[in-house]
Amino acid sequence: MTQRRRLSAAQSCSQSARQPGTLVAQEEDDDPTFTQPSTSQVQRGLDKLTTAQVDQKTAEVVQYFLVKDQKKIPIRRADLVKHVVKEYRNIYPEIMKRAVRTFDQVFGLKLVEIDSKNHTYILVNKLETVEGASPIKSPTNPKMGLLFVILSVIFMKGGVVRENLIWNTLKKLRVDPGEKHEEFGDVKKVVTDEFVRQRYLEYVRIPHTEPPEHEFRWGQRADMEVSKAKILEFMGQLHDQDPQSWSQQYREAHSTPSSTQASTSSQR
């Protein structure tokens, strides 16, 4: 199979639909002064506002989430309160309740809290949610094909790979991390910065290595958005091999989704 066909096949196995995920904290909550208001505080706050004022602030919150979600960057409560909610923080739970209802009824989206410590959220497409992750398919962004290749290598190699293996794999596909690519631009920056910030990948320094070496793992968003079963199908096509021949990966791909996955929380 040619290099172009390999990337094309990878792209055909990815999707822009979002699924629930988990996430480690990106940074410490920079708004420690915010305290979740009580039910009585919320009611007192609502009594001082008109319905139109609450609706307008809810619309601003919804718009903020939708704009930020375009780049798949997790949204922290601290940023939401600081930049959007502002003086309406005393009715924050009510605003979030209404925003959740709007996402659900108007956009078919679910708001998921993926970091309960720093209260970080992402939007997921509830209309396409099935048991665990759904296969990703038909990417609108060609970077998803690149990402799928990287995730495939990590999965097939047991979940952790040194970065040199990733770079060598991409070179075989004529995607050189040391050169500017006509489609992806700075490949290394896309992989180690953009995909990491989006929580598709974890890029971790290996302790006690000099010069420093790094390894890649799946990020928590990838754990929920990307179907491991679909990866095996892709690898089977690539190598003309039955996916079940990779017994360990096949068992993992078809196991029951972990009960430790993030739960939906809309009002924290």
C-alpha positions in Angstrom: 0.0 0.0 0.0 1.5 3.4 -0.9 2.2 6.1 1.6 -0.6 8.2 0.3 -3.1 5.4 0.5 -1.9 4.7 4.1 -2.7 8.2 5.3 -5.9 8.2 3.3 -7.0 4.9 4.9 -6.1 6.4 8.3 -8.2 9.4 7.6 -11.2 7.3 6.6 -11.1 5.8 10.1 -11.4 9.1 11.9 -14.3 11.5 12.7 -15.0 14.9 14.0 -17.7 13.7 16.3 -16.8 14.1 20.0 -17.2 11.5 22.7 -16.8 11.7 26.5 -13.3 11.7 27.9 -11.2 12.1 31.0 -8.4 14.6 31.6 -5.7 15.4 34.0 -5.5 18.9 35.3 -3.8 21.3 32.8 -2.8 23.8 35.5 -3.9 24.9 39.0 -7.2 26.7 39.3 -6.3 30.4 39.1 -9.6 31.5 40.7 -9.4 30.1 44.2 -11.7 32.9 45.4 -14.7 31.3 43.6 -17.0 29.4 45.9 -19.9 27.4 44.6 -23.0 29.4 45.7 -25.7 27.7 47.8 -29.2 27.1 46.6 -30.5 30.0 48.7 -27.7 32.3 47.3 -28.7 31.4 43.8 -32.3 32.1 44.5 -31.5 35.5 46.0 -29.4 36.3 43.0 -32.2 35.3 40.6 -34.6 37.5 42.5 -32.5 40.6 41.6 -32.3 39.8 37.9 -34.8 39.7 35.0 -35.4 36.6 33.0 -34.0 38.4 30.0 -30.7 39.1 31.9 -30.3 35.5 32.9 -31.1 34.3 29.4 -28.6 36.7 27.8 -25.8 35.5 30.2 -26.7 31.9 29.4 -26.4 32.6 25.7 -23.0 34.2 26.2 -21.8 31.1 28.1 -23.2 28.8 25.3 -21.4 30.9 22.7 -18.2 30.8 24.6 -18.2 27.0 24.9 -19.0 26.6 21.2 -16.2 28.9 20.1 -13.6 27.3 22.3 -14.7 23.8 21.3 -13.8 24.5 17.7 -10.2 23.8 18.7 -11.1 21.0 21.1 -9.4 22.8 23.9 -10.8 21.9 27.4 -12.5 24.8 29.1 -11.8 25.6 32.8 -14.4 27.0 35.2 -12.0 29.6 36.3 -11.7 31.0 32.8 -15.5 30.8 32.2 -16.2 32.7 35.4 -13.5 35.3 34.8 -14.2 36.0 31.1 -18.0 35.4 30.7 -20.0 34.8 33.9 -18.2 37.7 35.8 -20.7 39.5 38.1 -23.2 36.8 37.6 -21.1 34.3 39.5 -23.7 34.1 42.4 -26.1 32.4 40.0 -23.4 30.2 38.2 -25.3 26.9 38.9 -28.4 28.2 37.3 -26.6 29.5 34.3 -24.8 26.2 33.8 -28.1 24.4 34.2 -29.7 26.4 31.4 -26.6 26.1 29.2 -26.7 22.3 29.6 -30.3 22.3 28.6 -29.5 24.4 25.5 -26.7 22.1 24.5 -28.9 19.1 24.9 -32.1 20.4 23.2 -30.6 22.7 20.5 -27.2 21.3 19.6 -27.4 17.6 20.6 -24.3 18.1 22.8 -23.5 17.0 26.3 -21.3 19.1 28.7 -18.9 16.8 30.5 -16.7 17.7 33.5 -13.4 15.9 32.8 -11.4 17.2 35.7 -13.3 17.5 39.0 -10.3 19.2 40.8 -10.0 22.2 38.5 -13.5 21.9 37.0 -12.6 21.5 33.4 -15.2 20.8 30.7 -15.5 19.5 27.1 -18.5 19.2 24.9 -19.3 15.7 23.5 -21.8 14.7 20.8 -24.4 12.9 22.7 -26.3 11.9 19.5 -23.4 9.7 18.4 -22.5 8.3 21.8 -22.5 4.5 22.0 -21.0 2.1 24.4 -17.6 3.6 25.1 -15.8 5.2 22.2 -17.2 5.4 18.7 -15.2 4.8 15.6 -13.8 8.0 14.2 -14.6 8.5 10.6 -14.7 11.1 7.7 -12.4 13.7 9.2 -13.0 17.3 8.1 -9.4 18.0 9.2 -6.6 16.1 7.6 -4.6 16.3 10.8 -7.0 13.6 12.2 -5.5 11.1 9.8 -2.0 12.0 11.1 -3.2 11.6 14.6 -4.8 8.3 13.9 -1.5 6.9 12.5 0.3 8.0 15.7 -2.4 6.5 18.0 -2.3 3.3 16.0 1.4 2.9 16.6 1.1 3.6 20.3 -1.8 1.1 20.7 -0.1 -1.7 18.8 3.1 -1.2 20.7 1.4 -1.7 24.1 0.4 1.8 25.0 3.7 3.6 25.4 6.4 4.3 22.7 9.5 6.4 22.5 9.3 9.4 20.3 11.9 8.2 17.9 9.6 5.4 16.9 6.9 7.9 16.0 9.2 10.1 14.0 10.6 7.2 12.1 7.1 5.9 11.3 6.0 9.3 10.0 9.2 9.5 7.9 8.2 6.3 6.2 4.9 8.0 5.3 6.9 11.0 3.9 5.9 13.2 6.8 9.3 14.4 8.2 9.1 16.1 11.6 12.3 17.9 10.8 10.8 19.6 7.7 7.8 21.8 7.0 5.0 19.8 5.6 2.7 21.3 2.9 -0.4 19.9 4.7 0.5 20.0 8.4 3.1 22.7 8.6 5.5 22.2 11.6 4.8 18.5 12.1 6.7 18.2 15.4 4.8 21.2 16.9 1.5 19.7 15.8 2.2 16.4 17.4 4.0 17.5 20.6 2.0 20.8 21.2 -1.3 20.9 19.5 -2.3 17.2 20.0 -1.0 17.3 23.6 -3.0 20.5 24.4 -6.1 18.9 22.9 -5.4 15.9 25.2 -5.2 13.4 22.3 -1.6 12.6 23.3 0.6 12.6 26.4 4.2 13.6 25.7 6.3 12.7 28.8 10.0 13.0 29.5 11.7 9.7 30.4 13.4 10.1 33.7 17.2 10.1 33.9 17.8 10.4 30.2 20.5 12.7 28.9 20.1 14.1 26.4 16.4 14.2 27.3 14.2 11.6 25.7 10.4 11.5 25.6 7.7 8.9 25.1 4.1 9.1 23.8 0.9 7.7 25.4 -2.7 8.1 24.5 -4.3 11.2 26.0 -7.5 11.0 27.9 -9.6 12.6 25.1 -8.3 9.9 22.7 -9.3 7.2 25.2 -12.9 8.2 24.6 -13.0 9.5 21.1 -11.0 6.9 19.3 -12.2 3.3 18.7 -9.4 0.8 19.3 -11.5 -1.7 17.4 -11.4 0.6 14.4 -7.6 0.8 14.8 -7.4 -2.9 14.5 -9.5 -2.9 11.4 -7.2 -0.3 10.0 -4.1 -2.3 10.9 -5.7 -5.4 9.4 -6.2 -3.6 6.1 -2.7 -2.2 6.2 -1.1 -5.6 6.7 -3.7 -7.8 5.0 -4.2 -9.6 8.3 -7.1 -10.7 10.5 -7.4 -8.2 13.4 -7.9 -11.2 15.8 -4.4 -12.3 15.1 -3.3 -9.5 17.5 -4.9 -11.3 20.4 -3.8 -8.9 23.2 -4.9 -5.8 21.3 -8.1 -7.5 20.2 -9.1 -8.3 23.8 -8.4 -4.7 24.9 -10.3 -3.2 21.9 -13.4 -5.3 22.6 -13.4 -5.2 26.4 -16.1 -3.5 28.4 -15.5 0.3 28.7 -13.8 1.2 32.0 -16.1 2.2 34.9 -13.5 4.8 35.8 -14.3 7.0 32.8 -15.4 10.5 33.6 -19.0 11.1 34.6 -21.1 13.9 33.4 -21.3 16.9 35.7 -23.0 20.0 34.5 -23.2 22.3 37.5 -19.9 22.2 39.3 
